[in-house]
Amino acid sequence: MRHALITAGSKGLGKKVTEKLIQSGYSVTIHYRSDEEAVDKLHQELKEYEGYFNFIKGDLNEKEDLNRIVKNTVRQWGRIDVLVLNAGPYIFERKKLMDYSEAEWRSMIDGNLNSAFYLFKSVIPLMREQKFGRIITYGFQGAEHAPGWLYRSAFAAAKVGLVSLTKTLSLEEAEHGITANMICPGEIVGEMKEASITHSKSLADSTTPVGRSGTGEDIARTVLFLCDDHADMVTGSVIEITGGVDVLHKYR
């Protein structure tokens, strides 16, 4: 049985990824930061899959927590085949670089880029031993081309760095049967983060060219494809799941 470790997998976009992985036969370690209520809710919803998942709490800005998450996962499950970096701090307030505090800058870089470095350092040796691994990171629309993103300087800088890191890993680790890809969600907000595609198709959305909002299921289906044993030819790719929405230039 393949085992997946997903960060922030108890709610939001990560919840659908967790559900899809478990329903597809994976066992899953579900990381969360602090929302015990969301954990309890998901635990109840996954009751029929008891024994195929566990929850682990931790702060992705803390190196010690990151190492502990990996060690505890390996201790319980014996392997990590899939690493999904679903989590990443984000500052919703729109402001220019000069208005960011040093603490906010550090949080964006630590949570979105440095955390990936520490997790990769811990997980890749295991994947090398297994001769198999699937690493999936998250970015934003256009991240592959290092665009400027008005009012999102710190987040954008971290994610663009993560693009390069993901692509580099895809080259360095290919000989070990490890792939590394990035997916870039479009504008998926509110209840749509945990919604199904069927539900989304029942709601017209004039702001999205395809006519409906993106959902957590859209992200989950893409993650599941990239995790497949036979998806090894897809590596170093940045896949946008936007429905045609121009997120970057929504505000000027």
N, C-alpha and C positions, 0 to 999 in steps of 0.2 A: 504494500500500500504506500503510495506517495504521501509525504507529509509536507504541508505548507505552513509557513509562518507569515502572518499578515499583521501589519501595524495599523492601529486604529480600526480594527475590524468588527467592532461591536455595534456601530451605528453609522449613519450617513452612507457615503459611497462604498465604504468598506463592508458594510453589512451585507449588501447584495453579493459582493465578491465572496465573502465567507459562506453564505448560503449556497451559492452555485458550486463552490469547491466541494463542500460536504455532500451535497446532493449528487455530485459526479464521482463520488467514491474516494475523495481525499480525506485524510485526517488533518485537522487544522489547529494550530495554536493561535489564539485570537488575542492580540495585544490591545490594551486600552489604557488610557491615562488616569481617569478619575471617576467616570460616570458609572457608578455601581448600579443605578437604576436601569440604564441601557443594557448592562451586562445581564442583570436578572431577567429582563424582558426577552432578550435574545435566547438566553438559556432555556426559558420556558418554551419558546417557539421551536427550539431544536431538540426537544425532549426525545423524539423518536430516533434521533441520532446519538443518543447518550453513549459515551465511550469513544466517540470519534472526534472529540474536540476538547479543548481546555482553554481557560482564560488566564492571562498573565498581565499584571499591572506594572506600569513603568513610565518614566519620563524620558522621552527620546532626546532631550537636551542633555542628559546625564550619561556619560560614558559607562559608568558602573552599572547603570540600569540596562543599557544595551547589551553589555557582556553577560549580565545575569539572565536576561531574556533568552539569549541563545543557549547558554549553558543549561538552563532549566528545561528548555525545549528538547535538547539532545538527551538529557537525563531521562525524560519521560518517554520520548518517542524513538530515540535512537538514531534519528536522521532528520535532515531538512533538505527536501528536494526543490521546494519553491519558496522564494522570498518575494513578497509583495509589499513595496514601500508605499502604502496607501496614505500614511499620515504625513503631515507637514504643516507647521504653524503658518498662519496667514493673518495679516492685519487688515481688517475690513475697512477701517477708516482710510479715506483717500487723502494722501498727503505727499508732498514732495520730499526728496531725499534729505534736504536740509532741515526738515521738520521731524525726522526720525531721531529717537534717542539712541545712545550706544547700546542700551539694553535691548531695544527692539531690533536693532541691526544684528546683534549677536544671536538673538532668538531665531531670526529668520535663517541665518547662515548655519547655526548649530542644528536646528530642527530639520532643515531641508537638504543640507549638503554634508555637514560633518557627521551627522547621524548615519548617513548612508556609508561613509567611509568606515566607521567602526563596525557596522553590521556586516559589510562586505569582508572586512578583515577576519571576522569571526566565522562567517558562514561559508565562504569560498573554499577554505581547506577541507571542510566536510564534503562539499560538492565535488571537489577534485577526487577525493577518495572513492566517492560513489560513481564517478565518471558520468555524472548527470547533474544538471542544475538548471533552474529557470529563475531568472532575476527580472523583476518588473518594477520599474520606477514610474513616477508620475511627474508630468510637466504641465505646460500651459500652451495654448494655441500659438504656434509660431516659434516656440522655444528653440527649435532646431536651428533657426536662422539668427538667433541672438538679437531679437528686436528690442527696441525700447518699449517699455510699458508704463505709460503715464500713471503716476501715483502708486506704483507697485515696485519701486526700484529694488528694494532689498529682496523681496520674494523672487522677482524676475532674475536678479543676479545669481541667487542660489540655484534656481532651477536650470538656468542656462549652463552653469557649471556642472550640474548633474547630468545634463545631456551629454557633455563631453566625457564625463566619467563613465556613463552607461555605455557609450560607443567604444570607449577604450577597453572596457571590460569585455565587450563582445569579441574583440580581436585577441586580447591576451588569454582569455579562458576558453576559446573555441576548441582547442585541442583536448580539453578535459570534458567535452560534452556539455558545456555550460553556455546557455544563451543569455543575453541581456538586452532588453527592449524597454522603451518608454511609451506610455500612453498619455495622451493629453486630452482630458475632458473639456467639453465646452461649458456653456452656462447651465449647470444643473443645480438648482437651488431648492430650498425648502423641502417639502414632502417628496419631491421628485427624486431626491437622492436615494430614497429607499423604495421607490415605485417600480412597477413592472412596465415593460414596453406596451403591453395590452392596455394598461390604465392610461398611459401617455397618449396612445392613439385615440382614446375616447375624448381627449381634450384638445381642441384646436389651439394652435399657437401661431399667431401671425408674425411673431418676431423671429421665428426660426424658419429658414428656407424650406426645410423638409416638411414643415407643417405641424410638427409636434415637438415637445420638449425632450431633451435627453433625460435618461434615467440611470439609476444605479445598475439596472439590469444590462443596459448597453455597455457599461464599463465591465461588468462581470463576464459577459459573453466574450468580450475581447481578451480579458485576462485568461479565461479558460482555454481559449484557442492557443495563446502563447505558451501555456503550461503543457500542452500536449506533447507526448513523447515524440511524435512525428513532426513537430513544428520547429525542428532544429535548423531548417534553412532560413528561418526568420530570426535574424539577430542583428543588433545594431540599428534597429528600426525605431523611428518615432512616429507613432500612429495617432492621428487626431480624430477624436470622436466628438464632433461639434454640430453635426446637422447643418453645417454651412454658416453658423453664426459667427460674426466678426467680433469676438470678445474684446480684443485689444483696442479696437477703435470705437467702442461703444460710448466712451466718455472722452471729451476733449476740453 
